[in-house]
Amino acid sequence: KEQNCDLLISHLTMTDYHSAANLVASGRCDGLIVLGQSTLHKQLNQLAAQRVPFVTWGAQFPDQNYCSVGSDNKQGGRRATNHLIRMGRKRIAFVGDCEGPEMKLRQEGYREALALNGIEFDPRLVRPAHFYPESAMEAVDVLVEQGVQFDGIVAVSDMIAIGAMKALANRGILVPDDVSVIGYDDVLVAAYTSPALSTIRQDVTKAGRLMVSKLLRMLEGEVVQSSTLPTDLIVRESCGS
């Protein structure tokens, strides 16, 4: 709005890059902001090879030929884990789906923090869960039923963390007295859970402005570089004090 531009929101299933390229070629828009990098790195490189102007929200790859804006996911995963360790937690589970590049980096940060603090990585503490609270509840149930001891949970997203806290509550396991839980994203509801959820905040407002700025500069013929933004630790009640 500040740049006197119109916004067109379109849902595309990018099994290949043609659907996005056709959107620009048709004249419906001048450039694209792609949300949902997921596992589409190859297709996005192909889109860039077609000289389609776009910026995507996501992680950076060594062989990346397109512009991305994202948070420092490895730093965020490391920061979340370090916070639980400072709270005295030693058996920290990692719950979430690590198929996407951003989530993989969060897990790498988790493992780095364990190593830097002399805590041995236990693969039994890593439980996959999709981005729904019900999936997180199932993951926590598996940990408990398998007898895996844990006193902390680093969740790959706030919704995963909320599901994990629900599963713990169903079993009479107290947060944060018995298990500390920390999420990722700082969605609006995170401050209103009971207990209020500690989390890693991504500055999505700054990221959104930066993506628009980079795309407009790209449309003017500039060569723009990818950007990685720092994360912030938001301490609330779910990790204890």
C-alpha positions, -999 to 999 in steps of 0.1 A, spaced: 0 0 0 28 24 9 44 17 -25 11 22 -44 10 -15 -54 -19 -40 -55 -17 -74 -38 -31 -105 -55 -33 -136 -33 -33 -169 -53 -30 -205 -42 -7 -225 -64 3 -261 -62 39 -259 -74 45 -295 -85 65 -277 -112 75 -241 -118 52 -235 -148 21 -225 -128 40 -196 -111 58 -186 -143 25 -185 -162 10 -162 -135 36 -136 -144 36 -143 -181 -2 -138 -182 2 -102 -170 -19 -108 -139 11 -97 -118 46 -83 -122 63 -104 -96 58 -130 -69 63 -134 -31 63 -171 -25 52 -184 9 58 -221 14 93 -229 3 89 -263 19 106 -290 -4 103 -268 -36 139 -257 -38 145 -274 -72 113 -259 -87 122 -224 -73 157 -226 -89 139 -235 -122 116 -205 -117 146 -183 -112 162 -197 -144 132 -185 -163 140 -149 -150 107 -147 -132 110 -120 -105 101 -134 -71 112 -135 -35 104 -164 -12 101 -168 26 124 -196 37 159 -210 44 190 -205 23 207 -233 3 243 -234 -9 232 -238 -45 203 -213 -43 198 -191 -74 168 -171 -61 163 -145 -34 149 -156 0 142 -139 33 139 -160 65 148 -161 101 180 -178 114 164 -211 122 196 -228 134 201 -199 159 165 -202 169 167 -239 176 199 -234 195 185 -206 215 154 -225 225 174 -255 236 199 -234 255 171 -218 274 158 -252 286 193 -262 296 196 -231 317 164 -241 334 182 -273 344 167 -296 318 189 -325 306 165 -349 288 151 -326 261 129 -339 234 125 -324 199 90 -327 185 81 -317 149 83 -325 112 118 -320 99 111 -326 62 113 -289 53 146 -270 53 137 -245 80 127 -273 104 159 -292 97 179 -262 106 159 -259 139 168 -294 147 205 -288 138 204 -259 163 189 -282 189 216 -308 184 244 -281 185 231 -268 218 231 -302 233 267 -309 221 280 -275 233 266 -282 268 280 -317 270 246 -335 267 246 -366 246 221 -367 217 195 -394 221 176 -402 189 147 -416 209 139 -381 220 133 -369 185 96 -374 175 81 -364 142 48 -345 142 30 -325 115 19 -290 120 -13 -299 139 -17 -301 177 -32 -336 174 0 -348 157 20 -334 186 -3 -351 211 3 -384 194 41 -378 194 42 -370 232 19 -401 239 45 -423 221 73 -409 242 55 -416 274 42 -450 264 77 -461 253 90 -451 287 114 -425 272 124 -402 301 123 -364 292 120 -332 312 119 -307 283 104 -303 249 116 -281 221 87 -279 196 93 -270 160 63 -246 161 39 -231 186 10 -252 175 31 -283 181 40 -270 215 4 -264 224 -5 -299 213 24 -312 234 12 -293 265 -23 -307 260 -10 -343 259 11 -337 290 -19 -323 308 -41 -352 298 -16 -375 316 -13 -353 347 23 -342 338 27 -306 349 42 -279 328 67 -265 337 71 -284 370 77 -318 354 84 -308 318 94 -275 303 80 -267 269 91 -241 243 77 -233 209 87 -215 178 70 -186 159 53 -166 187 18 -168 172 -8 -146 189 -24 -174 209 10 -183 225 7 -156 251 -28 -169 261 -22 -206 267 -21 -219 302 7 -218 311 17 -190 287 40 -205 261 77 -195 259 88 -194 223 112 -182 196 99 -151 178 103 -145 141 99 -109 131 74 -116 103 65 -79 100 101 -69 92 104 -99 69 73 -90 50 85 -54 44 119 -67 34 104 -92 8 83 -64 -7 113 -41 -9 135 -67 -25 109 -76 -51 103 -39 -60 140 -34 -64 142 -66 -85 115 -52 -108 136 -21 -113 165 -42 -125 186 -45 -93 204 -76 -82 192 -84 -47 207 -107 -21 190 -131 3 186 -120 39 186 -140 72 170 -122 102 178 -129 139 153 -145 162 143 -135 197 137 -156 228 103 -148 244 102 -161 280 68 -168 295 56 -194 319 60 -228 302 97 -232 309 97 -223 346 119 -197 362 
